[in-house]
């Protein structure tokens, strides 16, 4: 059975992985008969956000791997222990955790730094020409990882002008895209979709994510 790595960044849109996007991704993978391998970095989140009020919960700390295990029902690996040899493709759901815990794009924009293990894993995946999917804000993370390397992908986060400008400034090319569609960089085998960067309801996010997962798995069958 083919295997797709799924990188989680916590549990909750404001400080971790976006739960709807993550579950839709896992469901789409399973429905297409492919095995998902969940993973996350074993470190503290940038901060904890009260999802009822939207305010930072001062003094609270949460671990990214422990929180991500909630979505994965405990079946999750420390990203340090995973290499591109362990899967056939890699998908990154969005949520602010991608821009706060996997990198600090949410704070520093195009000057952001990336977690060393996620940087290593994405670079291994791209170098091996294995399909890579990125959802919502995660394409900005991909751009940050690629900015010092030879690969300059075409990616989308939808239509947000400031984020698109930051992506372009890091050397990647942003392509505007409606919420229910996706962008394919065929040369680099990278697929991206806006999801909740544009979605106003879960069904809109789901349509683009399901298309992305299908495209990634189609690349496996083609390759």
Biotite code that builds the C-alpha atoms (Angstrom):
import biotite.structure as struc

atoms = struc.array([
    struc.Atom([0.000, 0.000, 0.000], chain_id="A", res_id=1, res_name="UNK", atom_name="CA", element="C"),
    struc.Atom([1.204, 3.502, -0.851], chain_id="A", res_id=2, res_name="UNK", atom_name="CA", element="C"),
    struc.Atom([1.926, 5.780, 2.104], chain_id="A", res_id=3, res_name="UNK", atom_name="CA", element="C"),
    struc.Atom([1.422, 9.528, 2.452], chain_id="A", res_id=4, res_name="UNK", atom_name="CA", element="C"),
    struc.Atom([3.087, 11.471, 5.229], chain_id="A", res_id=5, res_name="UNK", atom_name="CA", element="C"),
    struc.Atom([0.865, 14.101, 6.873], chain_id="A", res_id=6, res_name="UNK", atom_name="CA", element="C"),
    struc.Atom([2.634, 16.829, 8.849], chain_id="A", res_id=7, res_name="UNK", atom_name="CA", element="C"),
    struc.Atom([0.594, 18.241, 11.726], chain_id="A", res_id=8, res_name="UNK", atom_name="CA", element="C"),
    struc.Atom([1.483, 21.350, 13.709], chain_id="A", res_id=9, res_name="UNK", atom_name="CA", element="C"),
    struc.Atom([-0.685, 21.112, 16.811], chain_id="A", res_id=10, res_name="UNK", atom_name="CA", element="C"),
    struc.Atom([-4.455, 21.023, 17.263], chain_id="A", res_id=11, res_name="UNK", atom_name="CA", element="C"),
    struc.Atom([-6.531, 24.111, 16.532], chain_id="A", res_id=12, res_name="UNK", atom_name="CA", element="C"),
    struc.Atom([-6.577, 26.770, 13.829], chain_id="A", res_id=13, res_name="UNK", atom_name="CA", element="C"),
    struc.Atom([-5.108, 29.660, 15.845], chain_id="A", res_id=14, res_name="UNK", atom_name="CA", element="C"),
    struc.Atom([-2.054, 27.913, 17.301], chain_id="A", res_id=15, res_name="UNK", atom_name="CA", element="C"),
    struc.Atom([-1.815, 24.512, 15.584], chain_id="A", res_id=16, res_name="UNK", atom_name="CA", element="C"),
    struc.Atom([-3.046, 22.459, 12.661], chain_id="A", res_id=17, res_name="UNK", atom_name="CA", element="C"),
    struc.Atom([-6.456, 23.426, 11.268], chain_id="A", res_id=18, res_name="UNK", atom_name="CA", element="C"),
    struc.Atom([-8.614, 20.524, 12.432], chain_id="A", res_id=19, res_name="UNK", atom_name="CA", element="C"),
    struc.Atom([-11.097, 20.510, 9.546], chain_id="A", res_id=20, res_name="UNK", atom_name="CA", element="C"),
    struc.Atom([-8.301, 20.605, 6.976], chain_id="A", res_id=21, res_name="UNK", atom_name="CA", element="C"),
    struc.Atom([-6.376, 17.854, 8.750], chain_id="A", res_id=22, res_name="UNK", atom_name="CA", element="C"),
    struc.Atom([-9.368, 15.521, 9.110], chain_id="A", res_id=23, res_name="UNK", atom_name="CA", element="C"),
    struc.Atom([-10.536, 16.121, 5.529], chain_id="A", res_id=24, res_name="UNK", atom_name="CA", element="C"),
    struc.Atom([-7.016, 15.301, 4.339], chain_id="A", res_id=25, res_name="UNK", atom_name="CA", element="C"),
    struc.Atom([-6.855, 12.090, 6.361], chain_id="A", res_id=26, res_name="UNK", atom_name="CA", element="C"),
    struc.Atom([-10.341, 11.049, 5.247], chain_id="A", res_id=27, res_name="UNK", atom_name="CA", element="C"),
    struc.Atom([-9.583, 11.716, 1.578], chain_id="A", res_id=28, res_name="UNK", atom_name="CA", element="C"),
    struc.Atom([-6.362, 9.690, 1.811], chain_id="A", res_id=29, res_name="UNK", atom_name="CA", element="C"),
    struc.Atom([-8.168, 6.763, 3.422], chain_id="A", res_id=30, res_name="UNK", atom_name="CA", element="C"),
    struc.Atom([-11.086, 6.818, 0.961], chain_id="A", res_id=31, res_name="UNK", atom_name="CA", element="C"),
    struc.Atom([-8.614, 6.505, -1.907], chain_id="A", res_id=32, res_name="UNK", atom_name="CA", element="C"),
    struc.Atom([-7.052, 3.398, -0.352], chain_id="A", res_id=33, res_name="UNK", atom_name="CA", element="C"),
    struc.Atom([-3.766, 4.948, 0.758], chain_id="A", res_id=34, res_name="UNK", atom_name="CA", element="C"),
    struc.Atom([-2.196, 4.842, 4.231], chain_id="A", res_id=35, res_name="UNK", atom_name="CA", element="C"),
    struc.Atom([-1.534, 8.081, 6.109], chain_id="A", res_id=36, res_name="UNK", atom_name="CA", element="C"),
    struc.Atom([1.510, 8.445, 8.348], chain_id="A", res_id=37, res_name="UNK", atom_name="CA", element="C"),
    struc.Atom([1.031, 11.367, 10.749], chain_id="A", res_id=38, res_name="UNK", atom_name="CA", element="C"),
    struc.Atom([3.985, 13.230, 12.196], chain_id="A", res_id=39, res_name="UNK", atom_name="CA", element="C"),
    struc.Atom([4.782, 16.418, 14.105], chain_id="A", res_id=40, res_name="UNK", atom_name="CA", element="C"),
    struc.Atom([7.743, 18.085, 15.809], chain_id="A", res_id=41, res_name="UNK", atom_name="CA", element="C"),
    struc.Atom([8.278, 17.296, 19.476], chain_id="A", res_id=42, res_name="UNK", atom_name="CA", element="C"),
    struc.Atom([8.582, 20.814, 20.885], chain_id="A", res_id=43, res_name="UNK", atom_name="CA", element="C"),
    struc.Atom([6.492, 23.502, 22.528], chain_id="A", res_id=44, res_name="UNK", atom_name="CA", element="C"),
    struc.Atom([4.111, 25.628, 20.497], chain_id="A", res_id=45, res_name="UNK", atom_name="CA", element="C"),
    struc.Atom([4.977, 29.285, 19.898], chain_id="A", res_id=46, res_name="UNK", atom_name="CA", element="C"),
    struc.Atom([2.068, 30.096, 22.221], chain_id="A", res_id=47, res_name="UNK", atom_name="CA", element="C"),
    struc.Atom([-1.371, 28.838, 23.242], chain_id="A", res_id=48, res_name="UNK", atom_name="CA", element="C"),
    struc.Atom([-4.517, 30.579, 22.003], chain_id="A", res_id=49, res_name="UNK", atom_name="CA", element="C"),
    struc.Atom([-7.885, 30.312, 23.712], chain_id="A", res_id=50, res_name="UNK", atom_name="CA", element="C"),
    struc.Atom([-10.071, 29.293, 20.780], chain_id="A", res_id=51, res_name="UNK", atom_name="CA", element="C"),
    struc.Atom([-13.210, 30.572, 22.495], chain_id="A", res_id=52, res_name="UNK", atom_name="CA", element="C"),
    struc.Atom([-11.941, 34.136, 22.883], chain_id="A", res_id=53, res_name="UNK", atom_name="CA", element="C"),
    struc.Atom([-9.131, 34.254, 20.297], chain_id="A", res_id=54, res_name="UNK", atom_name="CA", element="C"),
    struc.Atom([-6.758, 35.619, 22.954], chain_id="A", res_id=55, res_name="UNK", atom_name="CA", element="C"),
    struc.Atom([-3.322, 34.279, 23.858], chain_id="A", res_id=56, res_name="UNK", atom_name="CA", element="C"),
    struc.Atom([-3.506, 32.184, 27.035], chain_id="A", res_id=57, res_name="UNK", atom_name="CA", element="C"),
    struc.Atom([-0.659, 33.755, 28.988], chain_id="A", res_id=58, res_name="UNK", atom_name="CA", element="C"),
    struc.Atom([1.455, 31.311, 30.972], chain_id="A", res_id=59, res_name="UNK", atom_name="CA", element="C"),
    struc.Atom([0.147, 28.198, 29.213], chain_id="A", res_id=60, res_name="UNK", atom_name="CA", element="C"),
    struc.Atom([2.373, 25.859, 27.229], chain_id="A", res_id=61, res_name="UNK", atom_name="CA", element="C"),
    struc.Atom([1.479, 22.960, 24.955], chain_id="A", res_id=62, res_name="UNK", atom_name="CA", element="C"),
    struc.Atom([3.611, 20.474, 23.036], chain_id="A", res_id=63, res_name="UNK", atom_name="CA", element="C"),
    struc.Atom([3.114, 20.320, 19.255], chain_id="A", res_id=64, res_name="UNK", atom_name="CA", element="C"),
    struc.Atom([3.493, 16.524, 19.046], chain_id="A", res_id=65, res_name="UNK", atom_name="CA", element="C"),
    struc.Atom([1.192, 15.883, 22.017], chain_id="A", res_id=66, res_name="UNK", atom_name="CA", element="C"),
    struc.Atom([-1.481, 18.219, 20.645], chain_id="A", res_id=67, res_name="UNK", atom_name="CA", element="C"),
    struc.Atom([-1.184, 16.763, 17.126], chain_id="A", res_id=68, res_name="UNK", atom_name="CA", element="C"),
    struc.Atom([-1.735, 13.301, 18.597], chain_id="A", res_id=69, res_name="UNK", atom_name="CA", element="C"),
    struc.Atom([-5.318, 14.389, 19.345], chain_id="A", res_id=70, res_name="UNK", atom_name="CA", element="C"),
    struc.Atom([-6.046, 14.600, 15.611], chain_id="A", res_id=71, res_name="UNK", atom_name="CA", element="C"),
    struc.Atom([-4.095, 11.428, 14.817], chain_id="A", res_id=72, res_name="UNK", atom_name="CA", element="C"),
    struc.Atom([-5.834, 9.451, 17.601], chain_id="A", res_id=73, res_name="UNK", atom_name="CA", element="C"),
    struc.Atom([-2.407, 8.785, 19.091], chain_id="A", res_id=74, res_name="UNK", atom_name="CA", element="C"),
    struc.Atom([-0.978, 7.174, 15.960], chain_id="A", res_id=75, res_name="UNK", atom_name="CA", element="C"),
    struc.Atom([1.757, 9.713, 15.243], chain_id="A", res_id=76, res_name="UNK", atom_name="CA", element="C"),
    struc.Atom([5.534, 9.906, 14.910], chain_id="A", res_id=77, res_name="UNK", atom_name="CA", element="C"),
    struc.Atom([8.117, 12.432, 16.047], chain_id="A", res_id=78, res_name="UNK", atom_name="CA", element="C"),
    struc.Atom([9.194, 14.096, 12.812], chain_id="A", res_id=79, res_name="UNK", atom_name="CA", element="C"),
    struc.Atom([12.841, 13.628, 13.838], chain_id="A", res_id=80, res_name="UNK", atom_name="CA", element="C"),
    struc.Atom([12.359, 9.900, 13.323], chain_id="A", res_id=81, res_name="UNK", atom_name="CA", element="C"),
    struc.Atom([10.884, 10.225, 9.812], chain_id="A", res_id=82, res_name="UNK", atom_name="CA", element="C"),
    struc.Atom([12.659, 10.518, 6.462], chain_id="A", res_id=83, res_name="UNK", atom_name="CA", element="C"),
    struc.Atom([11.363, 10.748, 2.905], chain_id="A", res_id=84, res_name="UNK", atom_name="CA", element="C"),
    struc.Atom([12.185, 7.039, 2.583], chain_id="A", res_id=85, res_name="UNK", atom_name="CA", element="C"),
    struc.Atom([9.219, 6.318, 4.885], chain_id="A", res_id=86, res_name="UNK", atom_name="CA", element="C"),
    struc.Atom([6.515, 7.586, 2.517], chain_id="A", res_id=87, res_name="UNK", atom_name="CA", element="C"),
    struc.Atom([5.622, 8.013, -1.156], chain_id="A", res_id=88, res_name="UNK", atom_name="CA", element="C"),
    struc.Atom([4.267, 11.565, -0.873], chain_id="A", res_id=89, res_name="UNK", atom_name="CA", element="C"),
    struc.Atom([3.922, 14.308, 1.754], chain_id="A", res_id=90, res_name="UNK", atom_name="CA", element="C"),
    struc.Atom([0.977, 16.611, 2.573], chain_id="A", res_id=91, res_name="UNK", atom_name="CA", element="C"),
    struc.Atom([0.914, 19.591, 4.943], chain_id="A", res_id=92, res_name="UNK", atom_name="CA", element="C"),
    struc.Atom([-2.474, 20.827, 6.178], chain_id="A", res_id=93, res_name="UNK", atom_name="CA", element="C"),
    struc.Atom([-2.704, 24.462, 7.200], chain_id="A", res_id=94, res_name="UNK", atom_name="CA", element="C"),
    struc.Atom([-3.657, 26.337, 10.332], chain_id="A", res_id=95, res_name="UNK", atom_name="CA", element="C"),
    struc.Atom([-1.546, 28.965, 12.091], chain_id="A", res_id=96, res_name="UNK", atom_name="CA", element="C"),
    struc.Atom([0.615, 26.177, 13.514], chain_id="A", res_id=97, res_name="UNK", atom_name="CA", element="C"),
    struc.Atom([2.227, 25.853, 10.091], chain_id="A", res_id=98, res_name="UNK", atom_name="CA", element="C"),
    struc.Atom([3.225, 29.524, 10.304], chain_id="A", res_id=99, res_name="UNK", atom_name="CA", element="C"),
    struc.Atom([3.976, 29.580, 14.060], chain_id="A", res_id=100, res_name="UNK", atom_name="CA", element="C"),
    struc.Atom([5.324, 26.147, 15.004], chain_id="A", res_id=101, res_name="UNK", atom_name="CA", element="C"),
    struc.Atom([6.799, 24.758, 11.774], chain_id="A", res_id=102, res_name="UNK", atom_name="CA", element="C"),
    struc.Atom([8.280, 28.171, 10.989], chain_id="A", res_id=103, res_name="UNK", atom_name="CA", element="C"),
    struc.Atom([7.776, 31.730, 12.222], chain_id="A", res_id=104, res_name="UNK", atom_name="CA", element="C"),
    struc.Atom([6.227, 33.176, 9.059], chain_id="A", res_id=105, res_name="UNK", atom_name="CA", element="C"),
    struc.Atom([3.335, 34.527, 11.143], chain_id="A", res_id=106, res_name="UNK", atom_name="CA", element="C"),
    struc.Atom([5.816, 36.798, 12.952], chain_id="A", res_id=107, res_name="UNK", atom_name="CA", element="C"),
    struc.Atom([8.620, 37.450, 10.458], chain_id="A", res_id=108, res_name="UNK", atom_name="CA", element="C"),
    struc.Atom([7.010, 37.004, 7.051], chain_id="A", res_id=109, res_name="UNK", atom_name="CA", element="C"),
    struc.Atom([9.510, 36.448, 4.253], chain_id="A", res_id=110, res_name="UNK", atom_name="CA", element="C"),
    struc.Atom([12.394, 36.722, 6.734], chain_id="A", res_id=111, res_name="UNK", atom_name="CA", element="C"),
    struc.Atom([11.133, 33.678, 8.633], chain_id="A", res_id=112, res_name="UNK", atom_name="CA", element="C"),
    struc.Atom([13.169, 30.733, 9.880], chain_id="A", res_id=113, res_name="UNK", atom_name="CA", element="C"),
    struc.Atom([12.003, 27.137, 9.496], chain_id="A", res_id=114, res_name="UNK", atom_name="CA", element="C"),
    struc.Atom([12.088, 24.277, 11.995], chain_id="A", res_id=115, res_name="UNK", atom_name="CA", element="C"),
    struc.Atom([15.169, 22.215, 10.990], chain_id="A", res_id=116, res_name="UNK", atom_name="CA", element="C"),
    struc.Atom([13.339, 18.885, 10.860], chain_id="A", res_id=117, res_name="UNK", atom_name="CA", element="C"),
    struc.Atom([10.476, 20.074, 8.683], chain_id="A", res_id=118, res_name="UNK", atom_name="CA", element="C"),
    struc.Atom([12.995, 21.807, 6.436], chain_id="A", res_id=119, res_name="UNK", atom_name="CA", element="C"),
    struc.Atom([15.007, 18.604, 6.114], chain_id="A", res_id=120, res_name="UNK", atom_name="CA", element="C"),
    struc.Atom([11.948, 16.465, 5.401], chain_id="A", res_id=121, res_name="UNK", atom_name="CA", element="C"),
    struc.Atom([10.473, 18.780, 2.758], chain_id="A", res_id=122, res_name="UNK", atom_name="CA", element="C"),
    struc.Atom([13.837, 19.146, 1.037], chain_id="A", res_id=123, res_name="UNK", atom_name="CA", element="C"),
    struc.Atom([14.265, 15.365, 1.015], chain_id="A", res_id=124, res_name="UNK", atom_name="CA", element="C"),
    struc.Atom([10.811, 15.010, -0.503], chain_id="A", res_id=125, res_name="UNK", atom_name="CA", element="C"),
    struc.Atom([11.389, 17.607, -3.218], chain_id="A", res_id=126, res_name="UNK", atom_name="CA", element="C"),
    struc.Atom([14.861, 16.274, -3.992], chain_id="A", res_id=127, res_name="UNK", atom_name="CA", element="C"),
    struc.Atom([13.475, 12.745, -4.393], chain_id="A", res_id=128, res_name="UNK", atom_name="CA", element="C"),
    struc.Atom([10.765, 14.115, -6.739], chain_id="A", res_id=129, res_name="UNK", atom_name="CA", element="C"),
    struc.Atom([8.073, 12.693, -4.476], chain_id="A", res_id=130, res_name="UNK", atom_name="CA", element="C"),
    struc.Atom([4.736, 14.526, -4.679], chain_id="A", res_id=131, res_name="UNK", atom_name="CA", element="C"),
    struc.Atom([4.224, 17.299, -2.133], chain_id="A", res_id=132, res_name="UNK", atom_name="CA", element="C"),
    struc.Atom([0.877, 18.821, -1.181], chain_id="A", res_id=133, res_name="UNK", atom_name="CA", element="C"),
    struc.Atom([0.423, 22.012, 0.843], chain_id="A", res_id=134, res_name="UNK", atom_name="CA", element="C"),
    struc.Atom([-2.882, 23.417, 2.078], chain_id="A", res_id=135, res_name="UNK", atom_name="CA", element="C"),
    struc.Atom([-4.029, 26.875, 3.230], chain_id="A", res_id=136, res_name="UNK", atom_name="CA", element="C"),
    struc.Atom([-1.021, 28.826, 4.639], chain_id="A", res_id=137, res_name="UNK", atom_name="CA", element="C"),
    struc.Atom([1.381, 25.871, 4.326], chain_id="A", res_id=138, res_name="UNK", atom_name="CA", element="C"),
    struc.Atom([2.515, 26.910, 0.813], chain_id="A", res_id=139, res_name="UNK", atom_name="CA", element="C"),
    struc.Atom([4.194, 29.928, 2.462], chain_id="A", res_id=140, res_name="UNK", atom_name="CA", element="C"),
    struc.Atom([6.190, 27.427, 4.527], chain_id="A", res_id=141, res_name="UNK", atom_name="CA", element="C"),
    struc.Atom([7.163, 25.612, 1.315], chain_id="A", res_id=142, res_name="UNK", atom_name="CA", element="C"),
    struc.Atom([8.323, 28.918, -0.178], chain_id="A", res_id=143, res_name="UNK", atom_name="CA", element="C"),
    struc.Atom([10.414, 29.597, 2.933], chain_id="A", res_id=144, res_name="UNK", atom_name="CA", element="C"),
    struc.Atom([12.053, 26.181, 2.710], chain_id="A", res_id=145, res_name="UNK", atom_name="CA", element="C"),
    struc.Atom([12.782, 26.606, -0.996], chain_id="A", res_id=146, res_name="UNK", atom_name="CA", element="C"),
    struc.Atom([14.077, 30.184, -0.873], chain_id="A", res_id=147, res_name="UNK", atom_name="CA", element="C"),
    struc.Atom([17.737, 29.184, -0.502], chain_id="A", res_id=148, res_name="UNK", atom_name="CA", element="C"),
    struc.Atom([17.572, 26.199, -2.847], chain_id="A", res_id=149, res_name="UNK", atom_name="CA", element="C"),
    struc.Atom([17.367, 25.502, -6.583], chain_id="A", res_id=150, res_name="UNK", atom_name="CA", element="C"),
    struc.Atom([13.616, 24.730, -6.652], chain_id="A", res_id=151, res_name="UNK", atom_name="CA", element="C"),
    struc.Atom([11.342, 27.757, -7.104], chain_id="A", res_id=152, res_name="UNK", atom_name="CA", element="C"),
    struc.Atom([7.821, 26.368, -7.192], chain_id="A", res_id=153, res_name="UNK", atom_name="CA", element="C"),
    struc.Atom([4.533, 27.779, -8.423], chain_id="A", res_id=154, res_name="UNK", atom_name="CA", element="C"),
    struc.Atom([2.120, 27.688, -5.483], chain_id="A", res_id=155, res_name="UNK", atom_name="CA", element="C"),
    struc.Atom([-1.091, 29.273, -4.188], chain_id="A", res_id=156, res_name="UNK", atom_name="CA", element="C"),
    struc.Atom([-2.595, 30.457, -0.934], chain_id="A", res_id=157, res_name="UNK", atom_name="CA", element="C"),
    struc.Atom([-5.630, 31.787, -2.813], chain_id="A", res_id=158, res_name="UNK", atom_name="CA", element="C"),
    struc.Atom([-5.656, 35.547, -3.330], chain_id="A", res_id=159, res_name="UNK", atom_name="CA", element="C"),
    struc.Atom([-4.364, 37.310, -0.193], chain_id="A", res_id=160, res_name="UNK", atom_name="CA", element="C"),
    struc.Atom([-2.147, 40.075, -1.574], chain_id="A", res_id=161, res_name="UNK", atom_name="CA", element="C"),
    struc.Atom([0.264, 40.416, 1.355], chain_id="A", res_id=162, res_name="UNK", atom_name="CA", element="C"),
    struc.Atom([0.919, 36.682, 1.668], chain_id="A", res_id=163, res_name="UNK", atom_name="CA", element="C"),
    struc.Atom([1.293, 36.359, -2.105], chain_id="A", res_id=164, res_name="UNK", atom_name="CA", element="C"),
    struc.Atom([3.830, 39.217, -2.063], chain_id="A", res_id=165, res_name="UNK", atom_name="CA", element="C"),
    struc.Atom([5.823, 37.485, 0.689], chain_id="A", res_id=166, res_name="UNK", atom_name="CA", element="C"),
    struc.Atom([5.827, 34.207, -1.271], chain_id="A", res_id=167, res_name="UNK", atom_name="CA", element="C"),
    struc.Atom([7.066, 35.965, -4.401], chain_id="A", res_id=168, res_name="UNK", atom_name="CA", element="C"),
    struc.Atom([9.767, 37.776, -2.421], chain_id="A", res_id=169, res_name="UNK", atom_name="CA", element="C"),
    struc.Atom([11.110, 34.386, -1.272], chain_id="A", res_id=170, res_name="UNK", atom_name="CA", element="C"),
    struc.Atom([11.627, 33.327, -4.888], chain_id="A", res_id=171, res_name="UNK", atom_name="CA", element="C"),
    struc.Atom([8.551, 31.189, -5.446], chain_id="A", res_id=172, res_name="UNK", atom_name="CA", element="C"),
    struc.Atom([5.733, 32.251, -7.781], chain_id="A", res_id=173, res_name="UNK", atom_name="CA", element="C"),
    struc.Atom([2.258, 32.792, -6.378], chain_id="A", res_id=174, res_name="UNK", atom_name="CA", element="C"),
    struc.Atom([-0.672, 31.853, -8.618], chain_id="A", res_id=175, res_name="UNK", atom_name="CA", element="C"),
    struc.Atom([-4.130, 33.169, -7.721], chain_id="A", res_id=176, res_name="UNK", atom_name="CA", element="C"),
    struc.Atom([-6.621, 30.338, -7.253], chain_id="A", res_id=177, res_name="UNK", atom_name="CA", element="C"),
    struc.Atom([-10.299, 30.019, -6.240], chain_id="A", res_id=178, res_name="UNK", atom_name="CA", element="C"),
    struc.Atom([-11.148, 28.140, -3.063], chain_id="A", res_id=179, res_name="UNK", atom_name="CA", element="C"),
    struc.Atom([-12.466, 24.975, -4.705], chain_id="A", res_id=180, res_name="UNK", atom_name="CA", element="C"),
    struc.Atom([-9.510, 24.527, -7.058], chain_id="A", res_id=181, res_name="UNK", atom_name="CA", element="C"),
    struc.Atom([-5.789, 23.811, -6.795], chain_id="A", res_id=182, res_name="UNK", atom_name="CA", element="C"),
    struc.Atom([-2.491, 24.682, -8.482], chain_id="A", res_id=183, res_name="UNK", atom_name="CA", element="C"),
    struc.Atom([-0.084, 22.060, -9.809], chain_id="A", res_id=184, res_name="UNK", atom_name="CA", element="C"),
    struc.Atom([3.614, 22.668, -10.348], chain_id="A", res_id=185, res_name="UNK", atom_name="CA", element="C"),
    struc.Atom([4.159, 19.671, -12.603], chain_id="A", res_id=186, res_name="UNK", atom_name="CA", element="C"),
    struc.Atom([7.924, 20.099, -12.876], chain_id="A", res_id=187, res_name="UNK", atom_name="CA", element="C"),
    struc.Atom([8.454, 20.039, -9.116], chain_id="A", res_id=188, res_name="UNK", atom_name="CA", element="C"),
    struc.Atom([5.448, 17.781, -8.343], chain_id="A", res_id=189, res_name="UNK", atom_name="CA", element="C"),
    struc.Atom([3.968, 20.250, -5.860], chain_id="A", res_id=190, res_name="UNK", atom_name="CA", element="C"),
    struc.Atom([0.191, 20.692, -5.401], chain_id="A", res_id=191, res_name="UNK", atom_name="CA", element="C"),
    struc.Atom([-1.394, 23.534, -3.397], chain_id="A", res_id=192, res_name="UNK", atom_name="CA", element="C"),
    struc.Atom([-4.930, 24.690, -2.550], chain_id="A", res_id=193, res_name="UNK", atom_name="CA", element="C"),
    struc.Atom([-6.298, 27.691, -0.589], chain_id="A", res_id=194, res_name="UNK", atom_name="CA", element="C"),
    struc.Atom([-8.754, 25.902, 1.777], chain_id="A", res_id=195, res_name="UNK", atom_name="CA", element="C"),
    struc.Atom([-9.474, 28.205, 4.738], chain_id="A", res_id=196, res_name="UNK", atom_name="CA", element="C"),
    struc.Atom([-7.359, 31.011, 3.344], chain_id="A", res_id=197, res_name="UNK", atom_name="CA", element="C"),
    struc.Atom([-10.534, 31.598, 1.316], chain_id="A", res_id=198, res_name="UNK", atom_name="CA", element="C"),
    struc.Atom([-13.172, 29.106, 2.453], chain_id="A", res_id=199, res_name="UNK", atom_name="CA", element="C"),
    struc.Atom([-16.255, 30.398, 4.224], chain_id="A", res_id=200, res_name="UNK", atom_name="CA", element="C"),
    struc.Atom([-17.656, 26.942, 4.928], chain_id="A", res_id=201, res_name="UNK", atom_name="CA", element="C"),
    struc.Atom([-16.252, 23.479, 5.467], chain_id="A", res_id=202, res_name="UNK", atom_name="CA", element="C"),
    struc.Atom([-17.619, 22.130, 2.181], chain_id="A", res_id=203, res_name="UNK", atom_name="CA", element="C"),
    struc.Atom([-15.631, 24.732, 0.223], chain_id="A", res_id=204, res_name="UNK", atom_name="CA", element="C"),
    struc.Atom([-12.415, 23.769, 1.979], chain_id="A", res_id=205, res_name="UNK", atom_name="CA", element="C"),
    struc.Atom([-13.182, 20.090, 1.486], chain_id="A", res_id=206, res_name="UNK", atom_name="CA", element="C"),
    struc.Atom([-13.646, 20.346, -2.269], chain_id="A", res_id=207, res_name="UNK", atom_name="CA", element="C"),
    struc.Atom([-10.195, 21.816, -2.870], chain_id="A", res_id=208, res_name="UNK", atom_name="CA", element="C"),
    struc.Atom([-8.486, 19.498, -0.367], chain_id="A", res_id=209, res_name="UNK", atom_name="CA", element="C"),
    struc.Atom([-10.091, 16.397, -1.834], chain_id="A", res_id=210, res_name="UNK", atom_name="CA", element="C"),
    struc.Atom([-8.949, 17.465, -5.308], chain_id="A", res_id=211, res_name="UNK", atom_name="CA", element="C"),
    struc.Atom([-5.425, 18.051, -3.975], chain_id="A", res_id=212, res_name="UNK", atom_name="CA", element="C"),
    struc.Atom([-5.252, 14.608, -2.359], chain_id="A", res_id=213, res_name="UNK", atom_name="CA", element="C"),
    struc.Atom([-6.564, 12.981, -5.536], chain_id="A", res_id=214, res_name="UNK", atom_name="CA", element="C"),
    struc.Atom([-3.967, 14.836, -7.613], chain_id="A", res_id=215, res_name="UNK", atom_name="CA", element="C"),
    struc.Atom([-1.123, 13.835, -5.273], chain_id="A", res_id=216, res_name="UNK", atom_name="CA", element="C"),
    struc.Atom([-2.184, 10.177, -5.370], chain_id="A", res_id=217, res_name="UNK", atom_name="CA", element="C"),
    struc.Atom([-2.569, 10.413, -9.140], chain_id="A", res_id=218, res_name="UNK", atom_name="CA", element="C"),
    struc.Atom([1.050, 11.524, -9.339], chain_id="A", res_id=219, res_name="UNK", atom_name="CA", element="C"),
    struc.Atom([2.016, 8.378, -7.437], chain_id="A", res_id=220, res_name="UNK", atom_name="CA", element="C"),
    struc.Atom([0.206, 6.240, -9.956], chain_id="A", res_id=221, res_name="UNK", atom_name="CA", element="C"),
    struc.Atom([1.806, 8.157, -12.827], chain_id="A", res_id=222, res_name="UNK", atom_name="CA", element="C"),
    struc.Atom([5.268, 7.859, -11.292], chain_id="A", res_id=223, res_name="UNK", atom_name="CA", element="C"),
])
